[in-house]
């Protein structure tokens, strides 16, 4: 996936992955209860989950996570997609972009722009209530709480110098087109 929008990490960083993981875990603390009544924040939380699911897949920045983490993350994403009327077959990159756009529109009080982004199409499905009302009341998200809390702990362990941090499947610095970021995640330096 392309570099994430700055809103996902909260600010520009050389490696946004740890910040996005932390923010996602904060979003879904207490099953996402803090998102109720905050549609712009819910859209960003959902975009973070979409982005993390892509990055946890083979070839992504979090590909070194154990399959159990990917499974729980996929389950959480599917659960949230159902709650927000996101099509099950929507490409995750398109879903993340649409959710960020909706958050931007809602943050600037442009309801008409948010409704256009959230209209039924390749990302959102027709549903009652519609996606805008669902963003305001996403309901409990226990799978997202479990997935993001576990991934935050694992990422913290992987990057912690006291735990011998670094990825277990690290690529040597001299591998063509590959390198390690300051946090130890494998990334493609030729992108």
C-alpha positions, 0 to 999 in steps of 0.5 A, a space after each residue: 500500500 502507498 504511504 499512509 495519509 498523515 491523519 492515520 499516524 497523527 503527524 508526519 514520520 519517517 516510519 508511521 507504522 508504530 504510531 498507526 498501530 498505537 492510535 488504532 489500539 487507542 481507537 478501539 480501547 474499550 471496544 471502540 466506546 470512545 468513537 460513539 458520536 464522533 463520526 470523523 474519528 470513527 472514519 479514521 479508526 476504520 481507515 487505520 484498520 483497513 491500512 493495517 490489514 493490508 500492511 499485515 498481508 504478505 509483502 506488507 510492512 507488518 508481514 512478519 507478524 504471526 498468522 494469528 495476528 493477521 487472522 484477528 485483524 482480518 476478522 476485526 476489519 470484516 466486523 467493522 465493515 459490516 457495522 459501517 456498511 462497507 462492501 465486503 469486496 471493497 478493495 482495502 486501499 479504496 476503503 481506506 482512501 474513502 474513509 480518510 476523505 469522509 473524515 476530512 469532510 466531516 472534520 470541516 463540517 462539509 456534510 454534502 462532501 461526506 455523503 458523496 464519499 459515503 454514497 453506495 458504490 464500489 466501497 459502500 453498500 446501500 443500507 439503513 441506516 446509511 454509512 454516515 449514521 453508522 459512523 456516528 454510532 458504530 457499536 461495540 467492536 470487540 474484535 478490533 479491540 483484541 486485534 489492535 491491542 495484540 498487534 500493539 504489544 507485538 510491534 512494541 516487542 519487535 522494536 524494543 531494544 531490551 527485548 532484542 528487538 527487530 524482526 525475526 525474519 530481518 533482511 540484511 542491509 545489503 539485500 538489493 532494494 530492501 532495508 530496515 527502518 529505524 524501527 526495524 521493519 522491513 521496507 522496500 527502499 526502491 519505492 
